[in-house]
Amino acid sequence: MGDGWRGRMSEHSSHRPSPIAHHQTTVLGFDFGLKRIGVAVGDRMIGVAHPLQTIQGESNEQRFGAIAALIKEWQPG
């Protein structure tokens, strides 16, 4: 079974999009796994999403702290 977009993260990591000024169209997607959480950012206006990062943490507190930081940065709406 392939890693999906997680296996291609290194291809996109240097091309990380910056936060969108019109945050009303920004969405964040989360793929919760047992060890990692995949995160994607998308734009509803143009219907495009891109892998953003993979969250790894030892505790739920660390993982949800990272999610909170992404929500603060990207301000999805």
Rosetta constraint file for C-alpha pairs under 8 A:
AtomPair CA 2 CA 7 HARMONIC 7.68 0.50
AtomPair CA 3 CA 7 HARMONIC 4.95 0.50
AtomPair CA 4 CA 8 HARMONIC 7.29 0.50
AtomPair CA 5 CA 9 HARMONIC 6.29 0.50
AtomPair CA 5 CA 51 HARMONIC 7.07 0.50
AtomPair CA 6 CA 38 HARMONIC 7.16 0.50
AtomPair CA 6 CA 54 HARMONIC 7.51 0.50
AtomPair CA 8 CA 12 HARMONIC 7.08 0.50
AtomPair CA 9 CA 13 HARMONIC 5.90 0.50
AtomPair CA 9 CA 51 HARMONIC 6.85 0.50
AtomPair CA 9 CA 52 HARMONIC 7.99 0.50
AtomPair CA 9 CA 53 HARMONIC 7.22 0.50
AtomPair CA 10 CA 14 HARMONIC 7.54 0.50
AtomPair CA 12 CA 16 HARMONIC 6.52 0.50
AtomPair CA 12 CA 51 HARMONIC 7.20 0.50
AtomPair CA 12 CA 52 HARMONIC 7.94 0.50
AtomPair CA 13 CA 52 HARMONIC 7.38 0.50
AtomPair CA 13 CA 53 HARMONIC 7.52 0.50
AtomPair CA 16 CA 52 HARMONIC 6.52 0.50
AtomPair CA 17 CA 52 HARMONIC 7.95 0.50
AtomPair CA 19 CA 23 HARMONIC 7.97 0.50
AtomPair CA 19 CA 73 HARMONIC 7.07 0.50
AtomPair CA 19 CA 74 HARMONIC 5.35 0.50
AtomPair CA 20 CA 26 HARMONIC 6.98 0.50
AtomPair CA 20 CA 74 HARMONIC 7.19 0.50
AtomPair CA 22 CA 26 HARMONIC 7.43 0.50
AtomPair CA 23 CA 74 HARMONIC 7.13 0.50
AtomPair CA 23 CA 75 HARMONIC 5.90 0.50
AtomPair CA 23 CA 76 HARMONIC 5.56 0.50
AtomPair CA 23 CA 77 HARMONIC 5.84 0.50
AtomPair CA 24 CA 76 HARMONIC 6.42 0.50
AtomPair CA 24 CA 77 HARMONIC 4.32 0.50
AtomPair CA 25 CA 43 HARMONIC 5.31 0.50
AtomPair CA 25 CA 44 HARMONIC 5.08 0.50
AtomPair CA 25 CA 45 HARMONIC 5.97 0.50
AtomPair CA 25 CA 76 HARMONIC 7.20 0.50
AtomPair CA 25 CA 77 HARMONIC 6.18 0.50
AtomPair CA 26 CA 41 HARMONIC 7.05 0.50
AtomPair CA 26 CA 42 HARMONIC 5.71 0.50
AtomPair CA 26 CA 43 HARMONIC 4.72 0.50
AtomPair CA 26 CA 44 HARMONIC 6.41 0.50
AtomPair CA 26 CA 74 HARMONIC 7.45 0.50
AtomPair CA 26 CA 75 HARMONIC 7.46 0.50
AtomPair CA 26 CA 76 HARMONIC 4.79 0.50
AtomPair CA 26 CA 77 HARMONIC 5.95 0.50
AtomPair CA 27 CA 41 HARMONIC 5.76 0.50
AtomPair CA 27 CA 42 HARMONIC 5.04 0.50
AtomPair CA 27 CA 43 HARMONIC 6.12 0.50
AtomPair CA 27 CA 44 HARMONIC 7.11 0.50
AtomPair CA 27 CA 76 HARMONIC 5.00 0.50
AtomPair CA 27 CA 77 HARMONIC 6.56 0.50
AtomPair CA 28 CA 39 HARMONIC 6.92 0.50
AtomPair CA 28 CA 40 HARMONIC 5.68 0.50
AtomPair CA 28 CA 41 HARMONIC 4.60 0.50
AtomPair CA 28 CA 42 HARMONIC 6.23 0.50
AtomPair CA 28 CA 71 HARMONIC 7.92 0.50
AtomPair CA 28 CA 76 HARMONIC 6.54 0.50
AtomPair CA 29 CA 39 HARMONIC 5.61 0.50
AtomPair CA 29 CA 40 HARMONIC 4.98 0.50
AtomPair CA 29 CA 41 HARMONIC 6.27 0.50
AtomPair CA 29 CA 42 HARMONIC 7.68 0.50
AtomPair CA 30 CA 37 HARMONIC 6.48 0.50
AtomPair CA 30 CA 38 HARMONIC 5.64 0.50
AtomPair CA 30 CA 39 HARMONIC 4.78 0.50
AtomPair CA 30 CA 40 HARMONIC 6.60 0.50
AtomPair CA 31 CA 37 HARMONIC 5.41 0.50
AtomPair CA 31 CA 38 HARMONIC 4.81 0.50
AtomPair CA 31 CA 39 HARMONIC 6.45 0.50
AtomPair CA 32 CA 36 HARMONIC 6.67 0.50
AtomPair CA 32 CA 37 HARMONIC 4.62 0.50
AtomPair CA 32 CA 38 HARMONIC 6.61 0.50
AtomPair CA 33 CA 37 HARMONIC 5.61 0.50
AtomPair CA 33 CA 38 HARMONIC 7.84 0.50
AtomPair CA 35 CA 56 HARMONIC 6.83 0.50
AtomPair CA 35 CA 57 HARMONIC 8.00 0.50
AtomPair CA 36 CA 54 HARMONIC 6.52 0.50
AtomPair CA 36 CA 55 HARMONIC 5.65 0.50
AtomPair CA 36 CA 56 HARMONIC 5.03 0.50
AtomPair CA 36 CA 57 HARMONIC 7.60 0.50
AtomPair CA 37 CA 54 HARMONIC 5.63 0.50
AtomPair CA 37 CA 55 HARMONIC 5.00 0.50
AtomPair CA 37 CA 56 HARMONIC 6.72 0.50
AtomPair CA 37 CA 63 HARMONIC 8.00 0.50
AtomPair CA 38 CA 51 HARMONIC 7.77 0.50
AtomPair CA 38 CA 52 HARMONIC 7.91 0.50
AtomPair CA 38 CA 53 HARMONIC 6.25 0.50
AtomPair CA 38 CA 54 HARMONIC 4.55 0.50
AtomPair CA 38 CA 55 HARMONIC 6.34 0.50
AtomPair CA 39 CA 51 HARMONIC 6.20 0.50
AtomPair CA 39 CA 52 HARMONIC 5.46 0.50
AtomPair CA 39 CA 53 HARMONIC 5.34 0.50
AtomPair CA 39 CA 54 HARMONIC 5.93 0.50
AtomPair CA 39 CA 55 HARMONIC 7.45 0.50
AtomPair CA 40 CA 49 HARMONIC 6.45 0.50
AtomPair CA 40 CA 50 HARMONIC 5.43 0.50
AtomPair CA 40 CA 51 HARMONIC 4.24 0.50
AtomPair CA 40 CA 52 HARMONIC 4.75 0.50
AtomPair CA 40 CA 53 HARMONIC 6.99 0.50
AtomPair CA 41 CA 49 HARMONIC 5.42 0.50
AtomPair CA 41 CA 50 HARMONIC 5.53 0.50
AtomPair CA 41 CA 51 HARMONIC 6.48 0.50
AtomPair CA 41 CA 52 HARMONIC 6.07 0.50
AtomPair CA 42 CA 47 HARMONIC 7.14 0.50
AtomPair CA 42 CA 48 HARMONIC 5.46 0.50
AtomPair CA 42 CA 49 HARMONIC 3.74 0.50
AtomPair CA 42 CA 50 HARMONIC 6.24 0.50
AtomPair CA 43 CA 47 HARMONIC 5.68 0.50
AtomPair CA 43 CA 48 HARMONIC 5.58 0.50
AtomPair CA 43 CA 49 HARMONIC 6.36 0.50
AtomPair CA 44 CA 48 HARMONIC 7.07 0.50
AtomPair CA 55 CA 63 HARMONIC 6.55 0.50
AtomPair CA 55 CA 66 HARMONIC 7.10 0.50
AtomPair CA 56 CA 63 HARMONIC 6.61 0.50
AtomPair CA 57 CA 62 HARMONIC 5.44 0.50
AtomPair CA 57 CA 63 HARMONIC 5.33 0.50
AtomPair CA 58 CA 62 HARMONIC 6.79 0.50
AtomPair CA 58 CA 63 HARMONIC 7.74 0.50
AtomPair CA 59 CA 63 HARMONIC 6.45 0.50
AtomPair CA 60 CA 64 HARMONIC 5.91 0.50
AtomPair CA 61 CA 65 HARMONIC 5.89 0.50
AtomPair CA 62 CA 66 HARMONIC 6.27 0.50
AtomPair CA 63 CA 67 HARMONIC 6.40 0.50
AtomPair CA 64 CA 68 HARMONIC 6.06 0.50
AtomPair CA 65 CA 69 HARMONIC 6.27 0.50
AtomPair CA 66 CA 70 HARMONIC 6.37 0.50
AtomPair CA 67 CA 71 HARMONIC 6.25 0.50
AtomPair CA 68 CA 72 HARMONIC 6.19 0.50
AtomPair CA 69 CA 73 HARMONIC 6.14 0.50
AtomPair CA 70 CA 74 HARMONIC 5.94 0.50
AtomPair CA 70 CA 75 HARMONIC 7.91 0.50
AtomPair CA 71 CA 75 HARMONIC 5.26 0.50
AtomPair CA 71 CA 76 HARMONIC 6.61 0.50
